[in-house]
């Protein structure tokens, strides 16, 4: 299945470039980098300076999709173990 904006929550996120577009923590808005790890509740983003751990549920993200531009996703839709989230319909 090709990665598209409408099916982003069912794909692997590690390796994608991402920007935090909204957050309950204003200092995270605009933070961007490459996703290097993902757990049930957290995305680890490697920035120019360090690795930041971001809570999925409190943020919205814009992912750069190599195949199809970009996709905006509410972090609440990403909560869950990656292997379980990928199986969801």
Buried (B, 14 or more C-beta within 10 A) or exposed (E): EEBEEEEBBEBEBEEBBBBBBBBEEEEBBEBBBBBEBBEEBBBBBEEEEEEBEBBBBBBBBBBBBEEEEBBEBBBEBBBBEBEEBEEEE
